[in-house]
Amino acid sequence: MVVNAQEKPEGLFINSKAADFQAVDQNGSPVVLKDLRKKGPVVVMFYRGYWCPYCNKALKRMNDSLQLIKDKGATLIAITPEGKQGIDSTVAKTGAAFSIISDEGMKISNNYGVSFKVDDRTVGRYKNAGIDLLALNHQKEASLPVPAVYIINRDGAVTFRYFNEDYRKRISVKEILEAL
């Protein structure tokens, strides 16, 4: 699902089928959604990057509650458009002890309907602030994911969704735990 500049991303909806993916996390370990689903629910979290204070705060809260998530039989995965350097910075800032994967070419974000094109003016403002989205994310056109969280069940269906285009608003861990 590719979203044009005029279209707004909508994300996946409850009961829709989540696309399977496989990638390698920050530790070099394979992350295969299909295999993780066999063990129990998977919490899939999309975030913008290490430079986003709202993302770091949300990731830190998730990491602080990681055992509670695991106690519900769930696995947590975070997905970002950033390359290894950005992910390493995220881990250093948040202490993330869960898998974080780089969404090269925004393939996963596009499949989950969370990707949007960042307008040139915003790209320029970020660059003036020292954040070069094109370089950080290895992109020709700047795209970011809407911060979103999905819970995917053993059958690959979305059983919970949090999708908010306002990057400053994030879901609480309590809401995720209740949904699990």
Buried (B, 14 or more C-beta within 10 A) or exposed (E): BEBEEEEEBEBBEEEBEBBBBEBEBBEEEEBEBEEBBEEBBBBBBBBBBBBBEBBBEBBBBBBEBBEBBEEBEBBBBBBBBBBEEBBBBBBEBBEBEBBBBBBBBBEBBBBBBBBBBBEEEEBEEBBEEEBEBBEBBEBEEBBBBBBBBBBBBEEBBBBBBBBBBEBEEBBEBEEBBEBB
